[in-house]
């Protein structure tokens, strides 16, 4: 929310390359400029100033075989790169995706590292979840995250999904605030879904 009318500009460029059936790569560059309140000298009227933000992302997906795929992403963000409130952010993750064709089970694992200078250099990442669910959490500060998804089809009518996810922050003794505050530097989530088809 800003204290005056604003104008923003947003540009996005994507380049994709698929040399064969087993390898897929893409690179994304995005630059946007949005106005924000900026009042470091505590003036009576808070001035509004333009703050640019750039993202650079690369992703590679490699199919080891018909059952296993590996995926790696690296993303960098620069906020107010040449300004007085500049911040940088970095995120990298690796996925192992297991989807056998003739088996009753499947799953995937992710290991992720992130480090940002603050909230303005935050990064968002899509995450797989249980059936009919997904999440796009925000990451800032410094830490590690991992999750494990598992699906088992017991028979034609019954199936279960289980997800375990945990974020471990560096140099933090608590996470969140108020009623959402967690003592310690770990935040854990567990999702379970049971499906019965009539």
Buried (B, 14 or more C-beta within 10 A) or exposed (E): EEEEEEEEEEEEEEEEEEEEEEEBBBBBBBBBBBBBEBEEEEEEEBEBBBBBBBBBBBBBBEBEEEBEBEBBBEBBBBBBEEEEBBBBBBBBBBBBBBBEEEEEBBBBBBEBBBBBBEEBBBBEBEBBBBEEEEBEBEBBBBBBBBBBBBBBBEEEEEBBBBBBBBBBBEEBEEBEEEEEEBEEBBBEEEBEBEBEEE
